[in-house]
Amino acid sequence: MYTVPVQAWVSNWGIYVMPTTKTVDSVVTQVTNYNTLQALASTGMNLDKYDYATGKTKQYTLSLVQASLMKNTRRNIALSDISGLSFNLNLGSVKGAQIAWDDITKGFKKTGTVGGVCVKRGTNSDTLEVLSSLDTEKKCYCIDSNQAPKTSGYYNYGTNYWKTYTVVEKVPAPYKLDSKNFPWGLYVSSLDYSINGLIDLDYETLQTIYGDKTMHFNKGDTVFQASTGATGVVNSDTRSKIFGATCANCITTTYDYGGSCDASSSSAETGM
């Protein structure tokens, strides 16, 4: 007879029991399937909650009750009502920033940055082994049980885990917004994830005008187009032309789509 520990995830959404295996004489076999393990969960069972950060456990008694999904309420909130409240910014290349609306300056400020490190899972509660070479969440989870990289399939959550941390800005600086990074607004969540929403943005439309001779304009100048009678205000000073520019020192930003290790789940942008 073998006693095999069963691992499960419990949250507001229910309980999910992981498939379990046993090893006898170096032969690994599956003890039972997911559906069978799920049926074993019952009220009154003793469960040990495992803390991956410390390696310690705490016993709880399981209670199964009828429940439904959490109710979400949609509301429109003015920025002036949440002035100074920090939000996580959840979007592509800028994911990880924390911003807050400043109603005095009428602009957003960066209040913090969320980072992370890859930590090797283990039972030793005295030390935590940080895998510095796995410096992104995708690298941390796209490995097999022997820490070898894999380029296909789904994330492996059983070998490592991504531990996040927050660096708070002592003096929050203005946070620049543009239509390239935020064409549809700001997708944000409160730091406790109780609020998720979209901050609408209105952008000023800029028109690029090309002339047939070299001219210099300063920001704020008023220009006139004789052929149409249109007028406009110059948005920025005339830039000098750069000759012989190469991309030897370009910065490439890679965007990863969570959950998949496939190469197709990443896209990149390169610029100077």
Protein Blocks (a to p, Z undefined) as FASTA:
>chain_A
ZZddddddddfkbccdddddddeehiacdfbdfklmmmmpcghiacddddfknopacddd
dddddddddddddddddfklmgoiacdddehjlgoiacdddfklopacdfbdcddddddd
dfbfkbccddfklmcfklmmmccfkopacfedjddfklbccdddddddfbacdddddfkl
mmnoccdddfklpagcddddddddddddddfbdcdddehiacddfknopacddfbdcddd
dehiafklcccdddddehiacfklpccdddZZ
